[in-house]
Amino acid sequence: MGKVIVLGATGTLGLPICRYLKEKGYDVLAVGHSNRGENLFNKLGVDFSRIEISDFSSFKALPQKDVDCVLNFAGCLPAMMKKTDSNAMYPDTIIKGTINVLDYMNNVGCKKLIFPQSVYDVHYLFGSANPISADAERRTVYTGDHSIYVTCKNAAIDVIKYYKETYGINTTILRLPGVYQYHPKPYILIDGKKRIKLERVWIEKAKKGEPLEVWGDKNRILESVCIEDFLQIVQKAIDKKDDCDIYNVGNGGVTIDEKVKAIRDVFCDKDHISKIIYRPDMPDSTQYVLDIEKTKTGLGYKPQYDWRGYLENLKWHMQNQPNKDIWGRFEDYYDLLNISNDEERFEK
């Protein structure tokens, strides 16, 4: 097998992908837009290169032959964008960047691309407990901080289809919900404002034995996939070289009630068990679940982790912090976790 190139290698998905593929015996080249984390990649035995994905001339730094697959996980994300960031960063890194990646692949004779799609392309189907098909129509959302991002993702997929028909480049597209894993930063940005992730609110309170509030309908279902199952799908997508299709990433979802009870069981001290307080009078969480039957039959995917298994894995990462050289330490963000159930402070 030739080299596997991972773009966006220092990101929340790129780094675990590089580590996992290296452990599985792949010849991995990690590529980022800065030198952050180069020392960690060296420790992992993974070669590292730096490029700017929107600048095609920088691709000269990458191998010019014997490239088997490119994973394009680079590009701006709404959860990382500040109010002061320009919306032009989305087309530059996603549309122009994808064209540059495809031109590079065509030049070096690589015929396999892995590309992540946002679950917000099927946002119009949210709210139901009916699983959303992998083949559901892609649509743009015209409100909220995901609008331009999803527009660019959809445009990039249209470009990818052109390169398939014109140059024979096969692309496996993975529609991603939130992929659950440990990161020391407990918040995301929504409309440029910091919002603490809800499961981190519950985890920190459970560690102290404090009450855990569940807002809205406790039986609402949220799609849930842990990093290990996501990585399994990535490997299967790489190995299926002639594939050109879109697959949902998920494990069938979990109810909010199941989520909070598992967090209580895993993180509470046995002598200080948190009380769960249900608040049906408060707003509901957004509900959606993805149909993964196509992923099972098309890629041979078999989910290995349920929500509790993910939490056990998360607890180990919180204690050992294996990616601290790139993402920082838990202690760097600890003050942010002194929080309450304030609607303006946490993600819903």
BAFIMAR-578284 format. One record per residue: residue in three letters; x, y, z of N, C-alpha, C, O in turn. Coordinates in steps of 0.1 Angstrom, whole numbers, padded with zeros to 4 digits, always signed. Atoms other than C-alpha are relative to their C-alpha. Layout:
BAFIMAR-578284
ALAXYZXYZXYZXYZ...
END
This chain:
BAFIMAR-578284
MET+0008-0012+0000+0000+0000+0000+0009+0012+0000+0019+0013+0007GLY-0007-0012+0000+0011+0035-0008-0003+0009+0012-0009+0004+0022LYS+0002-0009-0012+0011+0065+0016-0014+0005+0001-0021+0007-0009VAL+0013-0006-0004-0021+0077+0033+0003+0014+0006+0010+0015+0016ILE-0003-0014-0005-0021+0115+0037-0013+0005+0007-0024+0004+0002VAL+0011-0005-0008-0043+0130+0064+0002+0015+0001+0011+0020+0008LEU+0000-0014-0001-0050+0167+0060-0009+0005+0012-0019-0001+0014GLY+0007-0004-0012-0061+0186+0091+0004-0009+0012-0004-0012+0020ALA-0005+0010-0010-0039+0163+0112+0000+0004+0014+0000-0005+0023THR+0000-0004-0014-0038+0184+0143-0013+0003+0006-0015+0006+0017GLY+0014-0003-0004-0076+0187+0145-0005-0011+0009+0002-0021+0012THR+0007+0009-0009-0100+0169+0168-0002-0014-0006-0003-0024+0001LEU+0001+0013+0007-0105+0141+0142+0013-0004-0007+0016-0016-0007GLY-0013+0004+0007-0072+0143+0123+0010-0007+0008+0016-0016+0004LEU-0010+0006-0009-0050+0135+0152-0003-0015+0004+0006-0023+0002PRO+0004+0014-0003-0069+0103+0163+0001-0008-0013+0005-0020-0012ILE-0001+0008+0013-0070+0092+0126+0015-0003-0002+0017-0015-0005CYS-0014+0003+0002-0032+0095+0123+0005-0010+0010+0012-0019+0005ARG-0004+0010-0010-0026+0077+0155-0005-0014-0003+0003-0024-0002TYR+0006+0013+0002-0050+0049+0147+0006-0007-0012+0009-0019-0012LEU-0005+0007+0013-0038+0043+0111+0014-0004+0002+0018-0014-0004LYS-0014+0004-0003-0002+0043+0123+0001-0013+0007+0008-0022+0004GLU+0000+0012-0008-0010+0016+0149-0005-0012-0009-0001-0023-0006LYS+0005+0011+0009-0028-0004+0121+0010-0003-0011+0007-0012-0019GLY-0011+0004+0010+0004-0004+0100+0000+0008-0013+0007+0004-0022TYR+0001-0008+0012-0005+0022+0074+0012+0010+0000+0017+0014+0010ASP-0010-0010+0002+0022+0045+0060-0006+0014+0000-0012+0018-0010VAL+0008-0012-0002+0008+0078+0073+0009+0013-0001+0020+0013+0004LEU-0006-0013+0000+0018+0114+0065-0011+0010+0005-0021+0012+0000ALA+0009-0010-0006+0002+0140+0088+0003+0013-0006+0015+0017-0007VAL-0002-0013+0007-0004+0174+0072-0009+0010+0008-0021+0008+0010GLY+0008-0011-0007-0014+0206+0091+0004+0013-0006+0013+0014-0014HIS-0004-0013+0005-0013+0243+0084+0009+0007+0010+0013+0019+0007SER-0010-0006-0009+0010+0250+0114+0009-0012+0004+0006-0023+0002ASN-0009+0011-0006+0039+0231+0131-0005-0005+0013+0003-0012+0020ARG+0005+0004-0013+0018+0227+0162-0002-0016+0000-0008-0021-0008GLY+0002+0014-0002+0021+0191+0174+0011-0008-0008+0010-0021-0007GLU-0010+0007+0007+0051+0182+0152+0008-0010+0009+0011-0021+0005ASN-0008+0009-0009+0070+0168+0182-0008-0013+0004-0002-0023+0005LEU+0009+0012-0003+0040+0145+0191+0000-0010-0012+0001-0022-0010PHE+0000+0009+0012+0038+0131+0155+0014-0007-0001+0014-0018-0005ASN-0013+0006+0000+0076+0125+0157+0001-0012+0010+0006-0022+0007LYS+0000+0010-0010+0071+0105+0189-0009-0012-0005-0006-0024-0001LEU+0009+0011+0005+0043+0085+0172+0006-0007-0012+0001-0017-0017GLY-0007+0005+0011+0067+0078+0143-0008+0003-0013-0007-0004-0023VAL+0008-0004+0011+0044+0097+0119+0007+0012-0007+0009+0022+0000ASP-0005-0011+0007+0059+0120+0093-0010+0012-0001-0022+0009-0001PHE+0009-0012-0001+0046+0156+0093+0005+0010-0011+0017+0012-0012SER-0002-0011+0010+0043+0183+0066-0009+0011+0003-0020+0009+0008ARG+0008-0012-0002+0029+0218+0066-0004+0005-0013+0005+0007-0022ILE+0004-0007+0012+0008+0233+0039-0012+0009+0003-0018+0008+0014GLU+0012-0008-0001-0019+0259+0034-0010-0005-0011-0007-0004-0022ILE+0008+0007+0010-0048+0241+0018-0006+0009-0011-0009+0004-0021SER+0005-0009+0010-0060+0272+0000+0010+0005-0010+0007+0012-0019ASP-0011-0004+0008-0026+0277-0016+0006-0012-0007+0013-0020-0001PHE-0004+0012+0007-0020+0252-0043+0015-0002-0001+0020-0013-0001SER-0014+0001+0002+0017+0260-0046+0006-0007+0012+0017-0013+0011SER-0005+0006-0012+0022+0247-0010+0000-0015-0001+0006-0022+0007PHE+0001+0014+0001+0012+0212-0021+0013-0006-0006+0014-0019-0006LYS-0013+0005+0004+0047+0209-0036+0008-0007+0011+0017-0015+0009ALA-0007+0006-0011+0058+0199-0001-0005-0014+0002+0001-0022+0010LEU+0006+0013-0002+0037+0167-0003+0006-0010-0011+0012-0006-0021PRO-0006+0010+0009+0048+0134-0020-0006+0002-0014-0018+0005-0015GLN+0005-0002+0014+0045+0135-0058-0002-0014-0007-0005-0014-0019LYS+0003+0013+0006+0040+0097-0063-0003-0009+0012+0000-0006+0024ASP+0003+0011-0010+0029+0065-0045-0009+0005+0012-0006+0001+0023VAL+0010-0004-0010+0000+0081-0027-0013-0008-0002-0018-0008-0013ASP+0011+0010+0002-0028+0056-0021-0013+0007+0003-0023+0003-0003CYS+0013-0006-0005-0054+0077-0003+0003+0014+0006+0013+0015+0013VAL-0001-0013-0007-0060+0113+0009-0013+0002+0008-0024-0001+0003LEU+0011-0003-0009-0082+0121+0038+0000+0015+0003+0009+0021+0009ASN+0000-0015-0001-0093+0158+0037-0009+0004+0011-0021+0006+0010PHE+0007-0004-0012-0103+0167+0072+0005+0014+0004+0003+0018+0016ALA-0004-0014-0003-0089+0203+0069-0012+0009-0003-0022+0004-0009GLY+0011-0010+0003-0111+0234+0067-0006+0006+0013-0005+0000+0024CYS+0006-0007-0011-0129+0258+0090-0013-0007+0005-0020-0012-0003LEU+0012+0006-0006-0156+0246+0114-0007+0011+0008-0001+0019+0014PRO+0007-0010-0008-0184+0267+0129+0003+0000+0015+0003+0010+0022ALA-0003+0002-0015-0176+0253+0164+0013+0007+0004+0016+0008+0016MET-0013-0006-0003-0142+0270+0161+0001+0014-0004+0011+0021-0002MET-0001-0014+0006-0151+0303+0144-0005+0010+0010-0016+0009+0016LYS+0003-0011-0009-0151+0335+0164-0008+0010-0009-0008+0010-0021LYS+0008-0011+0007-0174+0365+0155+0009+0008-0009+0004+0013-0019THR-0009-0008+0008-0143+0383+0142+0005-0007-0013+0011-0001-0021ASP-0005+0008+0012-0135+0355+0117-0008+0003-0012-0020+0005-0011SER+0007-0003+0012-0144+0361+0081-0007-0012-0006-0001-0023-0006ASN+0007+0011+0006-0170+0340+0064+0007-0005-0013+0004-0016-0017ALA-0007+0003+0012-0147+0340+0034+0010-0012+0003+0015-0018-0006MET-0008+0012-0003-0126+0314+0053-0006-0013-0004+0001-0023-0006TYR+0007+0012+0003-0152+0288+0046+0002-0004-0015+0007-0015-0018PRO-0003+0004+0014-0150+0289+0007+0015-0002-0002+0019-0010-0011ASP-0015+0001+0002-0112+0294+0009+0005-0014+0004+0012-0020-0003THR-0005+0012-0005-0106+0263+0030-0008-0012-0004-0002-0023-0005ILE+0008+0011+0003-0135+0241+0020-0002-0002-0016+0001-0013-0021ILE+0002+0001+0014-0143+0248-0017+0013+0001-0008+0017-0009-0015LYS-0013-0001+0007-0110+0261-0030+0010-0010+0005+0018-0016-0003GLY-0009+0010-0006-0091+0238-0006-0003-0014-0006+0006-0021-0009THR+0003+0014+0005-0110+0207-0019+0004-0001-0015+0009-0011-0019ILE-0004+0000+0014-0103+0217-0055+0015-0002-0001+0020-0009-0009ASN-0015+0002+0000-0066+0220-0047+0004-0014+0004+0013-0020-0002VAL-0002+0014-0004-0067+0186-0030-0002-0009-0012+0006-0018-0015LEU+0003+0009+0011-0083+0170-0060+0010+0002-0012+0013-0007-0019ASP-0010-0002+0011-0059+0187-0085+0013-0007+0004+0020-0013-0005TYR-0012+0006-0004-0030+0175-0064-0001-0015-0002+0008-0022-0007MET+0002+0015+0002-0044+0139-0064+0000-0004-0014+0007-0014-0018ASN+0000+0003+0014-0050+0140-0101+0015+0000-0006+0018-0008-0014ASN-0014-0002+0005-0014+0152-0107+0009-0012+0005+0018-0016-0003VAL-0008+0011-0005+0001+0124-0085-0006-0014-0003+0001-0024+0001GLY+0006+0013+0003-0022+0096-0097-0007-0007+0011-0009-0019+0011CYS+0008+0006-0012-0041+0091-0064-0015+0000-0004-0020+0011-0008LYS+0014+0001+0004-0077+0079-0070-0009-0002+0011-0021-0006+0009LYS+0009+0002-0011-0091+0077-0035+0001+0011+0010+0011+0015+0015LEU+0002-0011-0009-0104+0105-0013-0010-0003+0010-0021-0009+0007ILE+0010+0001-0011-0122+0104+0021-0003+0015+0004+0006+0023+0007PHE+0004-0014-0002-0142+0136+0027-0012+0000+0011-0022-0008+0009PRO+0010-0001-0010-0163+0145+0058-0011+0010-0004-0008+0021-0008GLN+0011-0009+0003-0198+0160+0053-0007+0003+0013-0007-0005+0023SER+0007-0005-0012-0217+0180+0079-0014-0007+0001-0021-0008-0009VAL+0014+0005-0002-0249+0164+0094-0010+0011-0003-0022+0007-0004TYR+0010-0011+0002-0265+0198+0089-0005+0001-0014-0014+0009-0017ASP+0005+0001+0014-0270+0190+0052-0014-0006+0000-0021-0006-0009VAL+0013+0006-0002-0300+0170+0065-0008+0006+0012-0016+0000+0018HIS+0006-0006-0012-0310+0195+0092-0015+0001-0001-0022+0001+0009TYR+0015-0001+0002-0345+0198+0076-0007-0012+0005-0020-0012+0006LEU+0006+0013-0005-0351+0162+0088+0001-0001+0015-0004-0011+0021PHE-0001+0001-0014-0342+0169+0124-0013+0001+0007-0023+0007+0002GLY+0012-0002-0008-0368+0167+0151-0008-0013+0002-0017-0015+0010SER+0007+0013+0000-0380+0131+0144+0009-0011+0005+0021-0010+0005ALA-0007+0012-0005-0370+0098+0159+0002-0010-0012+0009-0020-0010ASN-0002+0008+0012-0371+0083+0124+0014+0001-0005+0018+0013-0008PRO-0014-0001+0005-0336+0074+0112+0001+0007-0014-0007+0004-0023ILE-0002-0007+0013-0323+0097+0084+0008-0008-0009+0019-0012-0005SER-0007+0008+0010-0312+0079+0053+0013+0007-0005+0014+0019-0005ALA-0012-0005+0006-0277+0082+0040-0002+0007-0013+0006+0016-0017ASP+0003-0005+0013-0292+0090+0006-0010+0012+0000-0015+0015-0010ALA+0009-0011-0001-0314+0118+0019+0005+0012-0008+0017+0014-0009GLU-0004-0012+0008-0314+0150-0002+0009+0009+0008+0005+0013+0019ARG-0008-0010-0007-0286+0174+0007-0007+0014-0002-0011+0017-0013ARG+0005-0014+0001-0299+0209+0014+0008+0009+0009+0015+0005+0018THR-0007-0011-0008-0285+0242+0027-0009+0005+0010-0021+0006+0008VAL+0008-0007-0010-0297+0258+0058+0003+0015-0002+0015+0019-0005TYR-0002-0015+0003-0302+0296+0055-0001+0009+0012-0001+0021+0011THR-0001-0008-0012-0301+0306+0091+0010-0007+0009+0013-0018+0007GLY-0010+0006-0009-0276+0301+0119+0014+0000-0005+0017+0003-0016ASP-0014-0001+0002-0239+0298+0121+0005-0011-0009+0017-0012-0013HIS-0004+0011+0009-0238+0266+0099-0004+0003-0015-0001-0005-0023SER+0005-0002+0014-0254+0282+0068+0011+0000-0011+0010-0008-0020ILE-0010-0001+0011-0223+0292+0048+0009-0012+0000+0013-0016-0010TYR-0008+0012-0001-0204+0262+0061-0006-0011-0008+0001-0018-0016VAL+0007+0010+0007-0230+0238+0048-0001+0003-0015+0001-0007-0023THR+0000-0004+0014-0233+0257+0016+0013-0004-0007+0013-0009-0018CYS-0014+0004+0006-0195+0252+0010+0002-0015+0000+0008-0020-0010LYS-0002+0014+0000-0196+0216+0020-0008-0006-0011-0003-0015-0018ASN+0008+0005+0011-0224+0209-0005+0006+0003-0013+0007-0005-0022ALA-0007-0004+0013-0205+0228-0032+0012-0009-0002+0015-0013-0013ALA-0012+0008+0001-0174+0208-0024-0003-0014-0005+0004-0020-0013ILE+0004+0013+0005-0193+0176-0029-0004+0000-0014-0001-0010-0022ASP+0003-0001+0014-0206+0188-0062+0013+0000-0009+0014-0006-0019VAL-0013+0000+0006-0170+0195-0072+0006-0014+0000+0012-0019-0011ILE-0005+0014-0001-0160+0160-0060-0006-0009-0011+0001-0017-0017LYS+0007+0008+0010-0186+0145-0083+0005+0003-0014+0006-0006-0022TYR-0006-0004+0013-0172+0164-0112+0014-0007-0002+0016-0013-0013TYR-0013+0007+0001-0137+0150-0105-0001-0015-0002+0007-0021-0008LYS+0003+0014+0002-0152+0115-0103-0003-0003-0014+0003-0012-0020GLU+0004+0002+0014-0168+0118-0137+0011+0003-0010+0013-0003-0020THR-0010-0005+0009-0139+0136-0153+0014-0007+0001+0020-0010-0009TYR-0013+0005-0003-0108+0121-0137+0000-0014+0007+0011-0020+0009GLY+0001+0013-0006-0120+0089-0121+0005-0001+0015+0009-0011+0020ILE-0004+0000-0014-0112+0100-0085-0012-0004+0008-0023+0002+0009ASN+0011+0005-0008-0134+0079-0061+0001+0006+0014+0011+0008+0020THR+0001-0007-0013-0146+0096-0029-0010-0007+0008-0021-0009+0004THR+0009+0005-0011-0161+0081+0002-0003+0012+0009+0005+0018+0015ILE+0005-0011-0008-0182+0108+0019-0006-0005+0013-0015-0014+0012LEU+0005+0004-0013-0189+0104+0056-0007+0011+0006-0002+0022+0010ARG+0009-0010-0007-0218+0123+0071+0002-0002+0015-0001-0012+0020LEU-0004+0001-0014-0207+0131+0106-0010+0007+0009-0012+0019+0007PRO+0005-0007-0011-0227+0139+0137+0011+0004+0009+0023+0004+0005GLY-0011-0003-0010-0208+0150+0168+0007-0013+0003+0001-0023+0007VAL-0008+0012-0003-0180+0124+0172+0005+0002+0014+0013+0011+0017TYR-0003-0002-0014-0176+0119+0209+0014-0005+0003+0017-0017+0001GLN-0013+0003-0005-0141+0119+0223+0005+0010+0010-0002+0020+0012TYR-0005-0009-0010-0120+0136+0250+0008+0011-0007+0017+0009-0015HIS-0009-0012+0003-0107+0171+0244+0000+0009+0012-0011+0011+0018PRO+0000-0007-0013-0096+0192+0273-0008+0013-0001-0013+0018+0010LYS+0008-0012+0001-0114+0223+0259-0015-0005+0001-0020-0012-0007PRO+0014+0005-0003-0150+0219+0273-0011+0007-0008-0023+0004-0006TYR+0010-0008+0007-0167+0243+0250+0001+0000-0015+0011-0004-0021ILE+0000-0003+0014-0177+0249+0214-0004+0015-0002-0009+0021+0008LEU+0005-0013+0003-0185+0282+0197-0013-0001-0008-0014-0008-0018ILE+0012+0000+0007-0221+0288+0187-0003+0015-0003-0004+0023+0006ASP+0001-0014+0003-0226+0321+0168+0012+0008+0006+0010+0020+0010GLY-0012-0007-0005-0191+0330+0180+0001+0001+0015+0011+0006+0020LYS+0000-0001-0015-0200+0326+0217+0003-0014+0006-0001-0024+0001LYS-0003+0012-0006-0186+0300+0240-0012-0007+0007-0019+0000+0014ARG+0011+0007-0006-0210+0273+0250+0006-0013+0006+0012-0021-0002ILE-0005+0012-0006-0200+0245+0275-0008-0012-0006-0020-0011-0006LYS+0007+0012+0005-0208+0210+0261-0008-0006+0011-0003-0007+0022LEU+0009+0004-0010-0237+0196+0279+0005-0012+0008+0004-0013+0020GLU-0004+0012-0007-0222+0162+0287+0012+0004+0010+0013-0003+0020ARG-0010-0004-0010-0192+0180+0303-0006+0007+0012+0000+0006+0023VAL+0007-0005-0011-0216+0199+0325-0004-0011+0010-0001-0010+0022TRP+0004+0011-0008-0230+0167+0337+0011-0008+0006+0011-0011+0018ILE-0012+0007-0005-0196+0150+0341+0006+0007+0012+0009+0001+0022GLU-0007-0007-0011-0181+0177+0362-0009+0001+0013-0004+0000+0024LYS+0009+0000-0011-0212+0179+0384-0001-0014+0006-0001-0016+0019ALA+0000+0014-0005-0213+0140+0387+0013-0002+0008+0012-0009+0019LYS-0013+0002-0007-0176+0141+0398-0001+0005+0015+0006+0001+0024LYS+0001-0006-0013-0187+0163+0427-0013-0005+0008-0015-0001+0019GLY+0012+0005-0007-0219+0144+0435-0012+0010+0000-0021+0009+0007GLU+0010-0011+0001-0240+0175+0425-0012-0005-0008-0011-0014-0016PRO+0012+0003+0008-0276+0173+0411+0002+0002-0015+0009+0011-0019LEU-0001-0001+0015-0279+0167+0373-0014+0003-0005-0023-0005-0003GLU+0013-0004+0005-0307+0185+0356-0002-0005-0014+0008-0003-0023VAL+0004+0005+0014-0324+0170+0325-0011+0009-0005-0022+0009+0001TRP+0010-0009+0005-0343+0196+0305-0008-0006-0011-0003-0014-0019GLY+0009+0005+0011-0373+0189+0283-0003-0014+0001-0003-0021+0012ASP+0005+0014+0001-0384+0155+0271+0013-0009+0002+0022-0009-0006LYS-0011+0009-0003-0360+0129+0287+0002-0011-0010+0013-0017-0011ASN+0000+0011+0010-0368+0104+0259+0004+0005-0014+0004-0003-0023ARG-0005-0005+0014-0355+0126+0230+0013-0008-0003+0021-0011+0006ILE-0012+0008+0004-0329+0107+0210+0010+0009-0007+0007+0017-0015LEU-0011-0007+0006-0295+0121+0201+0009-0010-0006+0013-0020+0000GLU-0010+0009+0006-0272+0104+0176+0013+0001+0008+0017+0011+0013SER-0011+0001-0009-0241+0093+0194+0010-0010-0006+0007-0022-0007VAL-0010+0009+0005-0209+0078+0180+0013+0004+0006+0017+0015+0007CYS-0012-0003-0007-0176+0075+0198+0012-0001-0010+0010-0007-0021ILE-0011-0002+0009-0142+0081+0182+0005-0014-0005+0009-0015-0016GLU-0005+0013+0005-0133+0044+0181-0008-0006-0011-0003-0012-0021ASP+0009+0004+0011-0163+0035+0160+0002+0008-0013+0002+0003-0024PHE-0002-0009+0012-0157+0065+0137+0013-0005-0007+0014-0006-0019LEU-0012+0004+0006-0121+0053+0132-0001-0013-0007+0006-0015-0017GLN+0003+0013+0007-0133+0018+0123-0006+0003-0014-0002-0003-0023ILE+0006-0003+0013-0154+0034+0096+0010+0006-0010+0010+0003-0022VAL-0010-0006+0008-0125+0055+0083+0009-0011-0006+0012-0010-0018GLN-0009+0011+0005-0103+0024+0080-0007-0008-0011-0001-0011-0022LYS+0008+0008+0010-0130+0005+0061-0002+0008-0013-0002+0002-0024ALA+0001-0009+0012-0135+0035+0038+0013+0000-0008+0012+0000-0021ILE-0013+0000+0007-0098+0036+0030+0002-0013-0008+0007-0013-0020ASP-0003+0013+0006-0096-0001+0022-0010-0003-0012-0006-0011-0020LYS+0009+0002+0011-0126+0000-0001+0003+0010-0012-0004+0021-0013LYS-0006-0010+0009-0107+0017-0029-0009+0004-0012-0008+0016-0016ASP+0008-0003+0011-0133+0016-0057-0013+0007+0004-0022+0008-0005ASP+0013-0005-0005-0161+0031-0036-0001+0014-0002+0008+0022-0001CYS+0004-0015+0002-0178+0064-0044-0014+0002+0005-0023+0001-0004ASP+0013-0001-0005-0207+0069-0021+0000+0008+0013+0011+0012+0018ILE+0001-0007-0012-0220+0086+0010-0006-0009+0011-0015-0017+0008TYR+0004+0009-0011-0224+0069+0044-0002+0008+0012+0005+0018+0015ASN+0002-0006-0013-0238+0079+0077+0009-0006+0011+0011-0018+0011VAL-0008+0005-0012-0216+0077+0108-0008+0002+0012-0014+0012+0015GLY+0008+0000-0012-0234+0068+0139-0001-0014+0007+0006-0023+0003ASN+0003+0013-0006-0246+0040+0162-0014-0002+0004-0018-0012+0011GLY+0014+0002-0002-0283+0044+0163-0006+0009+0011-0019+0009+0013GLY+0006-0010-0010-0287+0071+0190-0001-0005+0014-0001-0017+0016VAL+0002+0003-0014-0292+0072+0227-0009+0011+0006-0008+0022+0002THR+0009-0010-0006-0319+0089+0248+0007+0009+0010+0018+0005+0015ILE-0006-0009-0010-0311+0119+0270+0001-0007+0014+0010-0005+0021ASP+0001+0006-0013-0322+0099+0300+0011-0011+0002+0018-0012+0012GLU-0011+0010+0000-0298+0070+0291+0014+0007+0002+0023+0002+0009LYS-0013-0007-0001-0270+0095+0287+0003+0005+0014+0014+0002+0019VAL-0003-0006-0013-0273+0112+0320+0001-0011+0011+0010-0009+0020LYS-0001+0011-0010-0278+0079+0340+0014-0007-0002+0020-0010+0008ALA-0013+0006+0002-0246+0065+0324+0011+0009+0005+0020+0004+0011ILE-0010-0009-0006-0227+0096+0333+0001-0001+0015+0011+0000+0021ARG+0001+0002-0015-0239+0093+0369+0007-0012+0004+0015-0012+0014ASP-0006+0013-0004-0228+0057+0370+0015-0001-0001+0022-0007+0007VAL-0014+0001+0003-0194+0062+0355+0008+0010+0009+0020+0007+0013PHE-0008-0011-0006-0183+0095+0372-0003+0003+0014+0005+0010+0021CYS+0003-0004-0014-0200+0097+0406+0008-0009+0009+0010-0021+0006ASP-0006+0008-0011-0181+0085+0437-0012-0008+0006-0023-0003+0008LYS+0010+0009-0005-0200+0056+0452-0007+0006+0013-0018+0002+0016ASP+0005-0006-0012-0205+0076+0484-0007+0013-0002-0013+0019+0007HIS+0006-0013+0003-0218+0107+0466-0007-0001-0014-0001+0004-0024ILE+0007+0003+0012-0243+0097+0440-0009+0012-0003-0017+0017+0005SER+0008-0012+0004-0258+0127+0421-0015-0004-0002-0019-0015-0006LYS+0015+0001+0002-0296+0131+0421-0003+0006-0014+0002+0016-0018ILE+0005-0004+0013-0312+0134+0387-0013+0008+0001-0023+0002+0006ILE+0012-0008-0001-0337+0162+0385-0005+0003-0015+0001+0008-0023TYR+0006-0001+0013-0361+0162+0355-0008+0013-0001-0016+0017+0008ARG+0007-0013+0002-0373+0196+0342-0007+0000-0014-0003+0006-0023PRO+0007+0000+0012-0399+0189+0315-0006+0013-0004-0010+0015-0016ASP+0005-0013+0003-0410+0225+0317+0011+0008-0008+0007+0019-0013MET-0010-0008+0007-0377+0236+0301+0001-0005-0015-0005-0015-0019PRO+0000+0003+0015-0368+0236+0263+0006-0014-0002+0014-0019+0005ASP-0005+0013+0005-0363+0202+0245+0014+0002-0007+0017+0012-0013SER-0012+0001+0008-0330+0192+0230-0004-0003-0014-0014-0009-0017THR+0003+0004+0014-0328+0188+0192+0002-0015-0001+0011-0021+0004GLN+0000+0014+0002-0336+0153+0182+0003-0004-0014-0002+0001-0024TYR-0002+0006+0013-0322+0133+0153+0008-0013+0002+0016-0015+0011VAL-0007+0013+0000-0308+0098+0145+0003-0003-0014-0006-0001-0023LEU-0004+0003+0014-0290+0086+0114-0001-0015-0002+0002-0024+0006ASP+0001+0014+0004-0297+0053+0096+0013-0005-0005+0019+0001-0014ILE-0014+0005+0003-0265+0033+0095+0000-0013-0007+0010-0020-0008GLU+0000+0013+0006-0277+0002+0077+0009+0000-0013+0015-0010-0015LYS-0008+0000+0012-0260+0013+0045+0015-0001+0003+0023-0007-0004THR-0014+0001-0004-0227+0018+0064+0003-0014+0004+0015-0018+0002LYS-0003+0014-0004-0230-0017+0078+0001-0009-0012+0011-0017-0013THR+0000+0009+0011-0238-0034+0045+0011+0004-0010+0018-0004-0016GLY-0009-0005+0010-0216-0012+0023+0015+0000+0004+0024-0003-0004LEU-0014-0001-0005-0185-0009+0045+0003-0011+0010+0015-0013+0013GLY-0003+0010-0010-0189-0038+0069+0001+0005+0014+0008-0001+0022TYR-0001-0007-0013-0193-0015+0099-0008-0008+0010-0020-0011+0008LYS+0006+0006-0011-0201-0031+0132+0003+0008+0013+0014+0007+0018PRO-0003-0008-0012-0205-0007+0161+0005-0008+0012-0001-0019+0015GLN-0006+0007-0011-0184-0017+0190-0002+0006+0014-0001+0000+0024TYR+0001-0007-0013-0191+0009+0217-0014+0006+0001-0020+0012-0008ASP+0012-0007-0004-0223+0020+0234+0004+0012+0008+0016+0015+0009TRP-0003-0012-0007-0226+0052+0253+0008-0002+0013+0017+0006+0016ARG-0007+0003-0012-0214+0037+0286+0015-0003-0003+0024+0001+0003GLY-0013+0004+0004-0184+0022+0268+0008+0012-0004+0020+0013-0001TYR-0006-0012+0003-0176+0056+0254+0004+0008+0012+0016+0013+0013LEU-0003-0008-0012-0177+0072+0288+0011-0006+0008+0020+0001+0014GLU-0012+0007-0007-0153+0046+0303+0013+0004-0007+0023+0007-0001ASN-0012-0004+0007-0129+0054+0275+0003+0015+0002+0015+0019+0003LEU-0002-0015-0002-0134+0092+0280+0006+0002+0014+0015+0010+0015LYS-0006-0002-0013-0126+0088+0317+0015-0003+0000+0023+0004+0007TRP-0014+0003+0002-0093+0072+0308+0008+0011-0006+0019+0015-0002HIS-0007-0011+0007-0084+0100+0284+0001+0012+0009+0010+0020+0009MET-0001-0011-0009-0093+0126+0310+0011-0001+0011+0017+0008+0015GLN-0011+0002-0010-0069+0110+0335+0014+0000-0006+0023+0004+0001ASN-0013+0002+0006-0041+0103+0310+0004+0011-0010+0016+0013-0012GLN-0002-0011+0009-0044+0132+0285+0011-0003-0010+0021+0004-0011PRO-0011+0004+0009-0024+0115+0257+0003+0010-0011+0013+0010-0018ASN-0002-0010+0011-0028+0145+0233+0003+0014+0005+0000+0023-0002LYS-0002-0013-0006-0018+0172+0256+0010+0009-0007+0010+0021-0006ASP-0010-0008+0007+0011+0183+0234-0006+0008-0011+0000+0018-0015ILE+0007-0008+0010-0013+0195+0208-0012+0008+0005-0014+0019+0002TRP+0013-0007-0004-0046+0203+0226+0001+0006+0013-0009+0013+0017GLY-0001-0006-0014-0033+0214+0260-0005-0010+0010-0008-0022+0007ARG+0003+0008-0011-0042+0200+0294-0014+0004+0005-0019+0015+0003PHE+0013-0003-0006-0075+0197+0313+0001+0012+0009-0008+0020+0010GLU-0002-0011-0010-0061+0222+0339+0000+0013-0007-0004+0023-0001ASP+0000-0012+0007-0058+0248+0312-0014+0006-0002-0016+0018-0004TYR+0014-0004+0002-0096+0250+0310-0009-0001+0012-0021+0001+0012TYR+0007+0004-0012-0106+0241+0345-0010+0011+0005-0021+0008+0009ASP+0009-0011-0005-0120+0275+0354-0013+0001-0007-0023+0006-0002LEU+0012-0001+0008-0145+0273+0326-0011-0010+0005-0022-0008+0002LEU+0010+0010-0003-0161+0243+0342-0007+0003+0014-0014-0006+0019ASN+0007-0004-0012-0172+0261+0374-0013+0007-0004-0014+0019-0004ILE+0011-0005+0008-0206+0264+0358-0013-0004+0007-0013-0013+0016SER+0013+0004-0005-0243+0262+0366-0009-0003-0012-0004-0003-0023ASN+0009+0003+0011-0273+0252+0345-0006+0013-0005-0018+0015-0006ASP+0004-0012+0006-0275+0286+0329-0001-0001-0015+0008-0005-0021GLU+0003+0003+0014-0291+0285+0295+0010+0007-0009+0012+0003-0020GLU-0010-0007+0008-0266+0311+0282+0014-0005+0001+0022+0000-0007ARG-0014+0005-0002-0236+0291+0293+0002-0013-0007+0014-0016-0011PHE-0003+0013+0005-0241+0257+0279-0008-0004-0012-0018+0002-0015GLU+0006+0004+0013-0249+0239+0247-0013-0008+0003-0013-0016+0012LYS+0013+0007-0001-0285+0226+0243-0001-0010-0011-0011-0017-0011
END
